[in-house]
């Protein structure tokens, strides 16, 4: 059973999302919050598996709340899913950097929201590759990066093996563990082990941060597939 905390300053959205999730046999909504401050308090008290977080809220916004939740060792297993109206927003990059595991639009179909919660809980990042490339190109990459240009191995990635850099590249392209396994002719378990080892070496706790790091380091440029 995946436990969820729903955070949004609009009561109708909180109720709608809660009702959608309540219809799933393997998901339980254990609480809600009207702002980021209360979201942090509720997360510490309830320790949900997934927090569905709005960005724009009074008192403490979703970015600051996400950073606070991800900073607590007691909440190391809690994942944050950003629920947003704006899918190409610089705030989403800030939320991903703060520790969010991905984002989904408020206009998504009910089954998409349920699938998103399951994916986040299972350790996958929820990032649309197209939306991510757009976000990174707009708000993260320096203007001189050229898509397709040959780039030497960035110093930050030198500690990775060649195979680990291959895996990181596939993660950045939005591949799941199964897809990585298929591409590299390895087992899904081995793919997951590689991803976990990469996160440990690079001191990031989530696949979403791996995506941003891959773009920022120049390992992958927007438009390169």
Secondary structure, 3 states (H helix, E strand, C coil): CEEEEEECCCHHHHHHHHHHHHCCCCEEEEEEECCHHHHHHHHHHHCCCEEEECCCCCCCCHHHHHHHHHHCHHHCCCEEEEEECCCCCHHHHHHHHHCCCEEEECCCCHHHHHHHHHHHHCCCCECCHHHHHHHHHHHCCCCCCCCCCCCCCCHHHCCCCHHHHHHHHHHHCCCCHHHHHHHHCCCHHHHHHHHHHHHHHHCCCCHHHHHHHHHHHCCCCCCCC
